[in-house]
């Protein structure tokens, strides 16, 4: 079983998606989008860019935890990881996005 994308709608009416690994753990969160169509375009950008090492920006938060952003070719952030306590865990998160990012399984959590 592979991962999947899940689109949801927030209370303010905007849409976002998460990429979940096969174990249902969220490995990437998107920004907010004004429509479901633009959220789907964001998913397409993850599918296109996730295999490319150069698209991952590695960062450290002010509290010392590690995270990454997945960027498009124009350096716009497509998605952000969770916070990790170790660099090795961040690397495993990137590997999971690479493994699951190409999935075509998109689920709608919007009622």
C-alpha positions as CSV (number, residue, x, y, z in Angstrom):
1,X,0.0,0.0,0.0
2,X,1.3,3.4,-0.8
3,X,0.5,6.9,0.6
4,X,-2.2,9.3,-0.5
5,X,-3.2,12.9,-0.5
6,X,-6.1,14.2,1.5
7,X,-7.8,17.5,0.7
8,X,-9.6,19.3,3.5
9,X,-11.5,22.6,3.9
10,X,-10.8,24.9,6.8
11,X,-13.4,27.0,8.7
12,X,-12.5,30.0,6.6
13,X,-13.5,28.2,3.4
14,X,-9.9,27.7,2.2
15,X,-8.5,24.3,1.1
16,X,-5.3,22.5,2.0
17,X,-3.9,19.0,1.5
18,X,-1.6,16.7,3.4
19,X,0.5,13.8,2.0
20,X,0.1,10.7,4.2
21,X,2.5,7.8,4.2
22,X,1.1,4.2,3.9
23,X,0.9,4.1,7.8
24,X,-1.4,7.2,7.6
25,X,1.3,9.5,9.2
26,X,1.3,13.0,7.7
27,X,4.6,13.7,6.0
28,X,3.9,17.0,4.3
29,X,1.4,19.8,4.7
30,X,0.4,22.4,2.1
31,X,-0.4,26.0,2.4
32,X,-4.0,27.3,2.2
33,X,-5.6,27.6,-1.2
34,X,-8.6,29.6,-2.2
35,X,-10.2,26.7,-4.2
36,X,-10.1,22.9,-4.4
37,X,-8.8,23.3,-7.9
38,X,-5.8,25.2,-6.8
39,X,-5.2,22.7,-4.0
40,X,-5.2,20.0,-6.7
41,X,-2.6,22.0,-8.7
42,X,-0.5,22.1,-5.5
43,X,-0.7,18.3,-5.4
44,X,0.4,18.1,-9.0
45,X,3.4,20.3,-8.0
46,X,4.4,17.9,-5.2
47,X,4.0,14.9,-7.6
48,X,6.4,16.7,-10.1
49,X,8.9,18.0,-7.6
50,X,9.1,15.4,-4.8
51,X,11.6,13.1,-6.6
52,X,14.2,15.9,-7.0
53,X,16.8,16.3,-4.3
54,X,17.3,20.0,-5.2
55,X,13.7,20.8,-4.3
56,X,14.2,20.2,-0.6
57,X,15.2,23.1,1.6
58,X,16.5,21.9,5.0
59,X,15.9,24.1,7.9
60,X,16.3,24.3,11.7
61,X,13.7,26.0,13.8
62,X,14.6,28.5,16.6
63,X,14.1,25.8,19.2
64,X,16.6,23.5,17.5
65,X,14.2,21.1,15.8
66,X,14.6,20.2,12.2
67,X,12.2,20.4,9.3
68,X,12.1,20.8,5.5
69,X,10.2,22.6,2.8
70,X,9.5,21.1,-0.6
71,X,9.8,23.9,-3.2
72,X,8.8,24.2,-6.8
73,X,11.3,25.2,-9.5
74,X,10.5,28.9,-8.8
75,X,11.5,28.4,-5.1
76,X,7.8,28.7,-4.0
77,X,7.1,26.5,-1.0
78,X,4.7,23.7,-1.9
79,X,4.7,21.9,1.4
80,X,6.3,21.8,4.8
81,X,7.2,18.8,7.0
82,X,6.5,18.3,10.6
83,X,9.2,19.2,13.2
84,X,11.8,16.5,13.9
85,X,14.1,16.1,16.9
86,X,16.9,14.7,14.9
87,X,18.4,15.3,11.4
88,X,18.1,11.6,10.7
89,X,14.4,11.7,11.3
90,X,14.1,14.7,8.9
91,X,16.0,12.6,6.3
92,X,13.6,9.8,6.8
93,X,10.7,12.3,6.3
94,X,12.2,13.4,3.0
95,X,12.6,9.8,1.9
96,X,8.9,9.2,2.7
97,X,7.8,12.2,0.6
98,X,10.0,11.0,-2.3
99,X,8.5,7.5,-2.0
100,X,4.8,8.6,-1.6
101,X,4.8,11.9,-3.5
102,X,4.1,10.5,-6.9
103,X,0.9,8.7,-5.8
104,X,-2.3,9.5,-7.8
105,X,-4.5,8.6,-4.8
106,X,-6.3,11.8,-3.8
107,X,-9.0,11.6,-1.2
108,X,-11.5,14.3,-0.4
109,X,-12.0,14.9,3.3
110,X,-14.5,17.8,2.4
111,X,-18.0,16.9,3.2
